[in-house]
Each structure stands twice: as structure tokens, then as C-alpha cells.
């Protein structure tokens, strides 16, 4: 029921949970948020949306709905896969190739680029280091598609500035983008967390049955994913 997640907050990115859910087949748009007034300042981190030639509230929300975003607290990050923007679904067949282009932009007053990387369902796919401290770093990759997968780009600067795109989603021969190899471990971790919450809820003087019901629904849902990935 989640369309987007606040991936960048307090200048930190939590890719661990984000990649876990992508590896379970979820499609979640990357967004950023300043937790004002509880901390941070307005605009410290931002969600950038591709709107096309017309920039207004409607095109911004339409681009956001389609996942055409990257989040940043400084650097600019562009991702194209066969000419498609982040958030796009790309239909291909097994063994085909995809032309991926990544471009990161920054400068010393924002942060010198240290590393630009591409991640997918299997982990780190490619990276480009920047010892020369160039203001622009490119990655061009001809990626062979052997299975369905998600793919995203990230840039890290020497002062902690960072940017991350929403993934593109490759659908190969109609198969889902989850990782059958990683799903069991991810689901086991989620089940352990659910068990902890159940025990905490049951230990209270007044038990919230609604919480327990929703946790049971979550367990059923995770079990269904696990069964599907084993087929």
C-alpha cells in the first residue's frame, strides 16, 4: 500500500531496507523529506522530479506518481535506460541488452564526487571512482539482461552529499523483479520483527487487537511471497 518512501532524510540514505523491499518485488518511488520542526531545516534534502517541458504542480505530481525521481542533498544524478527515466517499466526478452547512461554533477561547494555506482537486484553492478575530483562523472554500460530486475544509480561525495534515483524495472519474459535467492532471508528478518512487535503488544495491559490482526495479515502476505519465489 506504499507508493513512495522517504529514502533521504537528515542527509542519510537507508538503502538496506529500500533494497530489501525492491528485492521482494515492490516498486517504491524514492522521495526525500525534511523533518521540520523536529529536526533539520526546510530544503536540506529534496525530491527532484522529471516533468518534461512543462513545469507546474500537475506535471510534478504526475512525474512523481510515475517514479521519475531522484533524491539529493546536493549533487545532480541522471539515469537513462534505453532512453527511459527512473520509475519506468522496460519489457525485454532474456539475453537482450540494455544501454544504461548515468551522469552525476557536483562541484567543490556542494561536494566533490567520490563515487558513482549502479545497483540492481544482485547488488553492485558497476561503479566509477573520481580521484581527479571532476565535476561530472559518467557511466555508460551495455547491460545484458538475463532475468527480471530493478536497477538504480547513486552518487556519493566526499562531504556526505549524496543522491539516489528511483529504479527502472526490467520485466524479462513476463517474470517479476524479485530476487528468489535473497527473498527467504529478507522475509525471515521481517518475520522476526513482526514477532517482536507481537510480543510487545501482547505484554501491554490493554491489548490492541487491531495491531495483532494487521501483523497476522503481514505474515500471510510474506508467506505468499515466499511461496511464489520458490516456484
C-alpha positions, 0 to 999 in steps of 0.5 A: 500500500506504499507508493513512495518512501522517504529514502533521504532524510537528515542527509542519510540514505537507508538503502538496506531496507529500500533494497530489501523491499525492491528485492521482494518485488515492490516498486517504491518511488524514492522521495526525500523529506525534511523533518521540520520542526523536529529536526533539520531545516526546510530544503536540506534534502529534496525530491527532484522530479522529471516533468518534461517541458512543462513545469507546474504542480500537475506535471510534478505530481504526475512525474512523481506518481510515475517514479521519475525521481531522484533524491539529493542533498546536493549533487545532480544524478541522471539515469537513462535506460534505453532512453527511459527515466527512473520509475519506468517499466522496460519489457525485454526478452532474456539475453537482450541488452540494455544501454544504461547512461548515468551522469552525476554533477557536483562541484567543490561547494556542494561536494566533490564526487567520490563515487558513482555506482549502479545497483540492481537486484544482485547488488553492485553492478558497476561503479566509477571512482573520481580521484581527479575530483571532476565535476561530472562523472559518467557511466555508460554500460551495455547491460545484458539482461538475463532475468527480471530486475530493478536497477538504480544509480547513486552518487556519493561525495566526499562531504556526505552529499549524496543522491539516489534515483528511483529504479527502472524495472526490467520485466524479462519474459513476463517474470517479476523483479524479485530476487528468489535467492535473497527473498527467504532471508529478507522475509525471515528478518521481517518475520522476526520483527513482526514477532517482536512487535507481537510480543510487545503488544501482547505484554501491554495491559490493554491489548490492541487487537487491531495491531495483532490482526494487521501483523497476522495479515503481514505474515500471510502476505510474506508467506505468499511471497515466499511461496511464489519465489520458490516456484 
